Every structure is written in C-alpha cells, then in structure tokens.
C-alpha cells in the first residue's frame, strides 16, 4: 500500500481535551510528523498531533485516544463499511467510534451499597487546571457548591428506585456523577470505561428549590432546551436513567453511568433542564436599609425655555407659564433579570426622594412597567411675571435638579409557574430611584431686539 500523508481537522472530541485545533494525521508507513501519540492495534493506526493547544488542554493518553476514535485504513472495496467515511488519497478511511460495546445498555448487577475500592481519579486529571466557577446566568439559585464534608440543605438529588437509596448530583472538574452517603464522601463519576471517585468535588444545589428544573426524556445525544451543563463551554450535561445519575455527552451520543468500577452507556436517558416558561413574579416583605442610603444631587439643568419679545414702544407685563412632563424611573435591583413579557409587581413602601432626604409612603401594591422597574410621569409647572421693556426680548428658563438615591433592601421573591406551583426565596438588592426636585423659574437679562424699528 502506497504511503499517504493527509490531515483532517475535527472539533475537539471530548470536553476534557479542549485544544483550539486537533489534527489527525493519516498515514500507513510514513511517520514524519510532530506526533504526541502513535500506536497500532488490530491493524488500525492511531496517530494524533496537537496544534495550538488551549492553555487548559490536556494531552490525551493512548487509552483515551483509543476510546474516542480510531482511523481505519483500507483500500477501496476492502473491509467493513461505516457511515462516517472520508477519502485520503487513493485510500478510503472510516471514523469508528470505540465505545465499549460490552457495556452498552447493560443492566447493572445489584450489589452492596457500601464503599467500593477503586481508583480515585485518572492520572491525566492530577495536573489539570480546575475549571472556573460556573454560574447559571439569571438562575442564580442554581449553584455548584464545593463539598465541605456535609450535604448542603438545597442539594439536588433523586430517589434511586433501582438501588433503593437517595443519590445526589455531583461533579468532579466537568465530569458529572453522583454522591450517596453510603459510599463515603466521594463523587462517583464515569470516565474512560471506568468509574472513578473524587474526594474533592461539587454538589448541585437549588436554594429554596426556587428554580424550576425538571427531567426531560431524550436519546442519541439530543438535548432539551436549557439543559444543565457541568462547566461553561463544555459539552457534558447532567443526566440519569432508571439505574442512576451520570453524564450525557452529545458528542458520543450517549449517557454514561458509573457502576461498581465500570462505565456503562445507554442511548436513551433523561436530562436535567431549566424550565423557562412564563411565570408571574412578586416582591414582598421589603425592608430598606435606611441608615445606608446614598444620595447624589446633580447640578441644576434647564428643563424648558420660553421667551417674550416686546416690539411695542411701551413696557409690557406678561405672565409666562412653563410646563414640563418628565419620566422618572424607580428600580428594585434583585440580582437577576426578569424575562420579557412577564407580569411582575411589588408590595412595599415606596421611597419618596427629595432634596432634604428620603421619606417613605405607606405600603402599596404596584405593577412594574418592565422587569423590576416602575416608570412614572411627573409634570412640573412654573409661572413668572415679566416686565419687558420696549424693543426688548426676555427669556425665562425652568430649572430642575436631578436627585438619585440608592437604598439597600432585603425582601421575599415569589414566582408562580404555569403549573400553578409557587416558589419563594429570600433576596437582597438595591433600590435605585431618580427624582427631579428644586424646580424654579430663572429669568435671564432682557436683550435689545436686533434691527428693531425705533420708537417715535
């Protein structure tokens, strides 16, 4: 077979390996290339070269490359066919998945629920940089919490009917798995055809059970909207099946279950997802930090201008009235956004901002105009009497001063979802209010009218 050297580029094929570019070099006998790993098994040639690695990337081990993919060489018409094929020179090559078929769809054998002996972490994980803390955007009550020796009160788990125990969602680095007290203080997770256990891990928690999360059926690598992932930018998601908790990796089109030292995999599974359907939201039980009010007085600014011109030859007395309607906003920032189109309101005392300080109204129930912001239209009017000399023009301005106030507060937030369920959580935030005060009329000096007709 004539030697052929070609390069094919693929997206990173595992969330643990995250170089910016992977190049798989296909060859039959010529090995003149910068190569990290090269080995031969059952007539298959495995050869990989990493180019421009991401700073957080790992060099894959032989076993991991073998597990992920193999490059199989054959001449046209020889060997088995596969749906993932490509041509390299005169040869036809096939990309073959190497998930262990022995562990596919297997019914796990029931055994003791006690701790098992086994490796704690793969060697390639030892020097890996820890992933950055991952937040769930506006779903701030959903968090990965570091294990501190005891289970958080808000830990998310399932009752595992197959093993008749409660399992909790955990992760080590970006690998999802389960924690159960009977197996000791470890996160059991699947990786590379084996089950590993980590003593330093994170537990998924939903504080006050506030975020609307649910298990949704899926299969063959597909995911529902807003699936819960383990790390930002990594394609590993929290999953389960009837045997327990594990991870869904769309790239492998499978769910992986850690079980008594092995990694079983299945094509059908459930994925944990955030339900972002419509809801109504209300803020109540508001307590302001009155002693922590921060106010800022802006310089006066002109709100409106008016003028009177007297072309007569005698003084004119004129009353000038200036009116202005302005919109001012009051926002209760609660550390999360409110979805567009959501009905939201508040029951609270409303801060009344003035030049002398802040007072509070009686308790009111109001609807927000958008998000957690209330928009109010304020009308101001000033009148002044002007004496305008002959052939002069006089102007008058309405001036006002913008005053802002920031007031910390604590409150209770409730959300009622379409299914009629209402969830509550405690929040802290900052009230941000704007008011326009110190309205006054300012009369400028009258100026002679240019090119005016002289008086007799």
Legacy VTK file of the C-alpha trace (Angstrom):
# vtk DataFile Version 3.0
C-alpha trace
ASCII
DATASET POLYDATA
POINTS 456 float
0.000 0.000 0.000
1.474 3.349 -1.003
2.197 5.721 1.844
-0.197 8.640 2.021
0.046 11.641 4.304
-3.012 13.834 4.790
-4.513 15.944 7.524
-8.081 16.081 8.725
-9.324 18.536 11.293
-12.141 17.819 13.735
-13.736 19.793 16.533
-12.370 18.816 19.956
-13.787 15.369 20.598
-14.041 15.467 24.356
-14.781 18.197 26.875
-11.708 17.206 28.875
-9.483 17.769 25.834
-10.003 21.358 24.698
-7.289 22.402 22.245
-8.250 25.034 19.727
-7.414 22.636 16.906
-6.954 18.869 16.690
-5.207 17.422 13.660
-5.372 13.705 12.982
-2.586 12.664 10.622
-3.437 9.645 8.484
-0.584 7.530 7.176
0.313 3.907 6.510
4.062 3.926 6.872
5.396 7.484 6.852
5.622 8.849 10.397
7.497 12.059 9.624
5.359 14.429 11.677
5.303 16.081 15.063
3.475 13.421 16.964
2.304 13.267 20.542
0.891 9.751 20.384
1.093 6.949 17.851
0.225 3.312 18.267
-1.120 0.367 16.296
-3.834 -2.071 17.343
-5.543 -4.802 15.327
-4.375 -3.285 12.058
-5.649 0.197 12.991
-3.268 3.112 13.099
-3.827 5.748 15.781
-1.855 8.942 15.331
-2.557 12.351 16.795
-0.796 15.674 16.747
-1.963 18.615 18.837
-1.566 22.043 17.263
-2.029 25.372 19.085
-3.242 23.799 22.323
-5.589 25.690 24.599
-3.817 26.648 27.857
-6.193 24.421 29.809
-5.959 21.465 27.441
-4.645 18.027 28.297
-2.573 15.774 26.113
-4.697 12.653 25.638
-3.432 9.282 26.761
-3.288 6.305 24.442
-6.295 4.746 26.136
-8.341 7.914 25.717
-7.499 8.240 22.016
-8.370 4.584 21.528
-11.628 5.084 23.331
-12.623 8.192 21.409
-11.913 7.347 17.757
-9.835 5.156 15.501
-8.650 5.861 11.987
-9.091 2.698 9.924
-7.293 2.301 6.587
-8.468 0.126 3.756
-8.268 0.038 0.007
-11.481 0.570 -1.978
-13.708 -2.454 -1.690
-11.917 -3.915 1.295
-13.138 -4.266 4.847
-16.338 -3.179 6.535
-18.318 -0.047 5.689
-19.302 2.700 8.127
-21.488 5.761 7.748
-18.654 8.127 8.778
-16.294 7.831 5.806
-13.848 10.093 4.027
-11.197 9.686 1.330
-7.466 10.058 1.810
-5.536 9.886 -1.439
-6.233 6.514 -3.060
-7.472 5.019 0.172
-10.800 5.083 1.910
-10.824 5.759 5.636
-13.519 5.311 8.241
-14.019 7.093 11.545
-15.078 4.410 14.009
-16.484 5.027 17.478
-14.702 2.960 20.106
-17.232 2.965 22.959
-17.024 -0.452 24.550
-19.971 -2.446 23.128
-19.842 -4.848 26.077
-21.022 -2.040 28.383
-23.792 -0.709 26.131
-27.329 -0.868 27.533
-26.297 -3.298 30.226
-28.460 -3.973 33.288
-26.116 -3.194 36.198
-25.767 -6.011 38.721
-27.086 -5.147 42.162
-24.544 -5.384 44.942
-23.726 -3.799 48.257
-24.429 -0.113 48.651
-21.246 0.255 50.672
-17.997 1.903 49.565
-16.091 0.271 46.739
-12.363 0.095 46.226
-11.124 1.718 43.094
-9.056 4.490 41.553
-9.764 7.965 42.804
-9.017 9.932 39.633
-7.422 9.268 36.228
-3.710 10.175 36.177
-4.277 12.790 33.470
-6.594 14.698 35.841
-3.955 15.183 38.518
-2.241 18.200 36.932
-5.302 19.564 35.194
-6.233 23.142 35.982
-9.520 23.375 37.830
-12.363 24.818 35.742
-13.589 28.305 36.551
-16.684 28.521 38.762
-19.778 28.077 36.630
-22.887 30.183 37.114
-26.309 29.545 35.639
-26.928 33.089 34.422
-30.171 34.517 35.745
-30.999 31.274 37.562
-28.872 32.416 40.486
-30.345 29.957 42.999
-28.919 27.062 40.971
-25.299 26.569 42.028
-22.414 24.124 42.095
-21.250 24.144 45.732
-17.910 22.780 46.911
-18.142 19.733 49.165
-17.244 20.707 52.727
-17.897 17.413 54.474
-21.663 17.723 54.787
-24.527 17.752 52.320
-25.982 21.213 51.549
-29.630 21.566 52.554
-30.507 22.563 48.990
-28.663 19.632 47.363
-30.427 18.237 44.305
-30.922 14.504 44.191
-33.167 11.660 43.154
-34.554 8.605 44.833
-32.906 5.735 43.013
-35.563 3.046 42.927
-33.176 0.518 41.403
-30.743 0.697 44.319
-33.358 1.865 46.859
-31.296 4.840 48.012
-31.066 8.606 47.516
-28.357 9.827 45.149
-27.252 13.444 44.744
-25.929 15.227 41.652
-22.212 15.962 41.838
-19.288 16.677 39.552
-15.529 16.405 39.620
-13.985 19.023 37.339
-16.507 18.787 34.489
-17.440 15.111 34.916
-20.974 14.612 36.278
-21.746 11.751 38.619
-23.452 11.002 41.916
-22.833 11.205 45.641
-24.567 8.913 48.101
-23.722 8.794 51.831
-23.415 5.002 51.942
-20.438 5.071 49.557
-18.463 7.566 51.594
-17.544 11.212 50.953
-16.922 10.770 47.248
-18.339 11.806 43.910
-18.606 8.660 41.796
-18.246 9.572 38.121
-17.726 7.771 34.796
-14.699 8.328 32.607
-12.755 6.241 30.087
-14.732 2.987 30.569
-14.242 3.121 34.335
-15.870 4.503 37.444
-13.746 6.881 39.479
-14.299 8.597 42.806
-13.200 12.060 43.865
-12.932 13.360 47.416
-12.861 16.995 46.279
-15.998 17.690 44.291
-19.062 19.891 43.923
-22.736 19.293 44.650
-25.544 20.797 42.574
-27.875 22.838 44.787
-31.133 24.686 44.136
-31.508 27.151 47.006
-35.062 27.196 48.364
-35.966 24.868 45.478
-36.668 28.135 43.672
-35.505 27.436 40.122
-37.923 25.397 38.020
-35.868 22.394 36.883
-37.170 19.111 35.534
-36.031 15.852 33.975
-36.779 15.529 30.253
-36.583 12.422 28.094
-34.110 12.339 25.217
-31.806 9.985 23.331
-28.873 9.549 20.940
-27.044 12.701 22.011
-30.013 15.041 21.699
-30.690 17.579 24.435
-33.738 19.565 25.566
-33.541 23.347 25.703
-31.702 24.883 28.654
-30.052 21.618 29.711
-27.933 21.810 32.859
-24.263 21.544 31.969
-21.309 20.972 34.242
-18.926 23.678 33.015
-19.130 26.702 30.781
-18.320 25.815 27.177
-18.051 22.088 27.905
-20.417 19.588 26.318
-21.183 17.480 29.385
-24.669 17.560 30.897
-26.377 16.194 33.996
-28.308 13.058 33.105
-29.901 9.952 34.528
-31.693 6.771 33.586
-33.586 4.170 35.592
-30.337 2.912 37.103
-28.945 6.186 38.416
-27.216 9.503 37.822
-24.407 10.163 35.376
-23.499 12.343 32.431
-24.791 12.921 28.903
-22.151 13.644 26.260
-23.794 14.623 22.943
-20.530 14.070 21.062
-20.705 10.376 21.925
-24.499 10.311 21.515
-24.853 8.540 24.842
-25.493 8.684 28.579
-22.736 7.305 30.811
-23.433 5.629 34.152
-20.757 4.960 36.798
-21.292 1.491 38.261
-19.099 -0.609 40.531
-15.858 0.294 38.773
-17.224 0.353 35.217
-18.712 2.939 32.891
-21.953 1.712 31.330
-23.519 3.642 28.469
-27.005 3.957 27.051
-28.690 5.615 24.087
-31.854 6.646 25.962
-31.786 8.833 29.053
-33.193 11.866 30.842
-31.509 15.264 31.005
-31.887 17.840 33.764
-33.170 21.081 32.214
-34.247 24.531 33.389
-37.883 25.310 32.588
-38.058 28.883 31.329
-41.748 29.007 30.544
-43.788 32.047 31.551
-44.329 32.836 35.219
-45.600 35.681 37.384
-43.298 37.291 39.914
-43.878 39.379 43.031
-41.637 41.123 45.565
-42.912 41.496 49.117
-41.773 41.816 52.755
-39.390 44.614 51.736
-37.112 46.026 54.435
-34.965 49.024 53.499
-31.556 49.771 54.967
-32.499 53.319 55.915
-29.128 54.012 57.540
-27.293 53.031 54.356
-28.964 55.436 51.916
-26.618 57.002 49.362
-27.857 60.166 47.666
-26.384 62.245 44.857
-27.501 65.750 43.845
-26.767 66.648 40.226
-26.108 70.252 39.173
-29.201 72.209 38.085
-30.111 71.816 34.435
-32.502 73.574 32.102
-35.680 71.609 31.567
-37.521 74.040 29.306
-37.008 77.515 27.826
-39.528 80.219 26.944
-39.271 83.843 25.890
-41.216 87.071 25.328
-40.351 89.732 22.734
-41.798 93.261 23.043
-41.811 95.203 19.762
-44.052 97.889 21.219
-42.904 101.253 22.407
-44.143 100.758 25.930
-43.338 98.277 28.667
-45.365 95.058 28.530
-46.232 92.992 31.583
-46.587 89.286 30.702
-47.146 86.189 32.819
-45.151 83.264 31.439
-46.069 79.704 32.402
-43.706 76.846 31.604
-44.762 73.198 31.930
-42.735 70.040 31.520
-43.615 66.355 31.854
-40.695 64.071 32.650
-40.408 60.323 33.127
-38.577 59.099 36.198
-37.686 55.508 36.991
-37.574 53.525 40.196
-35.851 50.147 40.025
-35.643 47.400 42.628
-32.499 45.542 41.508
-32.754 41.940 42.706
-29.598 40.480 41.161
-31.377 38.696 38.318
-33.269 39.729 35.222
-36.963 39.195 34.672
-37.974 37.597 31.391
-39.651 39.792 28.784
-43.422 39.654 28.886
-43.507 38.523 32.497
-46.066 40.052 34.854
-44.225 41.343 37.899
-45.136 43.553 40.824
-44.214 44.679 44.302
-45.880 45.280 47.639
-43.788 47.733 49.633
-43.378 51.234 50.968
-42.233 53.480 48.128
-39.238 55.780 48.713
-40.007 59.482 48.213
-36.804 61.262 47.259
-36.395 64.947 47.984
-33.618 67.465 48.352
-33.744 67.078 52.137
-33.583 63.274 52.137
-35.754 60.184 51.676
-39.162 59.546 53.162
-41.437 56.546 52.630
-45.062 56.271 51.614
-47.492 53.830 53.112
-47.376 50.280 51.776
-48.631 49.995 48.195
-49.032 47.215 45.640
-47.813 48.246 42.192
-47.122 46.611 38.837
-43.763 47.098 37.176
-43.633 48.591 33.699
-40.732 46.370 32.707
-38.609 43.933 34.650
-38.450 45.339 38.177
-38.643 48.965 37.052
-41.541 51.323 37.613
-41.819 54.352 35.295
-43.704 57.411 36.499
-44.613 60.555 34.546
-44.147 63.737 36.573
-45.496 67.130 35.484
-43.950 70.360 36.690
-45.124 73.897 36.067
-43.768 77.332 36.987
-45.146 80.810 36.338
-43.371 84.151 36.413
-44.441 87.719 35.659
-42.176 89.540 33.214
-41.901 93.263 32.585
-40.486 93.548 29.093
-39.127 96.977 28.064
-39.868 98.349 24.563
-37.894 96.680 21.766
-36.503 94.061 24.122
-36.657 90.285 24.337
-36.709 88.457 27.657
-36.238 84.721 28.258
-37.210 82.535 31.179
-35.971 79.034 31.969
-37.394 76.178 34.012
-34.560 74.676 36.002
-34.531 71.475 37.970
-32.077 69.290 39.819
-31.899 65.523 39.399
-31.540 63.620 42.648
-30.727 59.899 42.874
-30.882 57.566 45.840
-29.507 54.050 46.298
-31.087 52.130 49.170
-30.176 48.508 50.016
-33.059 46.228 50.920
-33.995 42.649 51.705
-37.218 41.027 50.572
-39.041 37.852 49.633
-39.438 36.912 45.977
-42.190 34.599 44.755
-42.703 33.034 41.352
-45.843 31.256 40.242
-45.383 28.944 37.279
-47.856 27.714 34.689
-48.456 24.524 36.598
-49.799 26.607 39.500
-46.808 25.939 41.729
-45.445 28.915 43.690
-41.875 29.027 44.980
-40.378 31.528 47.425
-36.845 32.687 48.093
-35.121 35.399 50.119
-33.327 38.108 48.172
-31.224 41.181 48.774
-30.888 44.063 46.398
-30.621 47.795 45.902
-33.384 50.281 45.203
-32.273 52.806 42.568
-34.544 55.845 42.370
-34.462 59.119 40.451
-36.414 62.244 41.266
-36.425 65.783 39.884
-36.576 68.466 42.521
-35.889 72.088 43.264
-37.948 73.271 40.296
-37.719 77.008 39.735
-38.072 79.739 37.107
-34.943 81.667 36.135
-35.325 84.978 34.263
-32.356 85.954 32.147
-31.393 89.556 31.428
-33.503 91.103 28.677
-31.672 91.883 25.438
-32.436 94.610 22.865
-34.165 93.389 19.735
-31.718 93.490 16.841
-32.749 95.771 13.949
-35.868 96.832 15.794
-37.941 99.734 14.499
-37.147 102.847 16.527
-39.896 104.287 18.658
-41.055 107.837 17.910
LINES 1 457
456 0 1 2 3 4 5 6 7 8 9 10 11 12 13 14 15 16 17 18 19 20 21 22 23 24 25 26 27 28 29 30 31 32 33 34 35 36 37 38 39 40 41 42 43 44 45 46 47 48 49 50 51 52 53 54 55 56 57 58 59 60 61 62 63 64 65 66 67 68 69 70 71 72 73 74 75 76 77 78 79 80 81 82 83 84 85 86 87 88 89 90 91 92 93 94 95 96 97 98 99 100 101 102 103 104 105 106 107 108 109 110 111 112 113 114 115 116 117 118 119 120 121 122 123 124 125 126 127 128 129 130 131 132 133 134 135 136 137 138 139 140 141 142 143 144 145 146 147 148 149 150 151 152 153 154 155 156 157 158 159 160 161 162 163 164 165 166 167 168 169 170 171 172 173 174 175 176 177 178 179 180 181 182 183 184 185 186 187 188 189 190 191 192 193 194 195 196 197 198 199 200 201 202 203 204 205 206 207 208 209 210 211 212 213 214 215 216 217 218 219 220 221 222 223 224 225 226 227 228 229 230 231 232 233 234 235 236 237 238 239 240 241 242 243 244 245 246 247 248 249 250 251 252 253 254 255 256 257 258 259 260 261 262 263 264 265 266 267 268 269 270 271 272 273 274 275 276 277 278 279 280 281 282 283 284 285 286 287 288 289 290 291 292 293 294 295 296 297 298 299 300 301 302 303 304 305 306 307 308 309 310 311 312 313 314 315 316 317 318 319 320 321 322 323 324 325 326 327 328 329 330 331 332 333 334 335 336 337 338 339 340 341 342 343 344 345 346 347 348 349 350 351 352 353 354 355 356 357 358 359 360 361 362 363 364 365 366 367 368 369 370 371 372 373 374 375 376 377 378 379 380 381 382 383 384 385 386 387 388 389 390 391 392 393 394 395 396 397 398 399 400 401 402 403 404 405 406 407 408 409 410 411 412 413 414 415 416 417 418 419 420 421 422 423 424 425 426 427 428 429 430 431 432 433 434 435 436 437 438 439 440 441 442 443 444 445 446 447 448 449 450 451 452 453 454 455
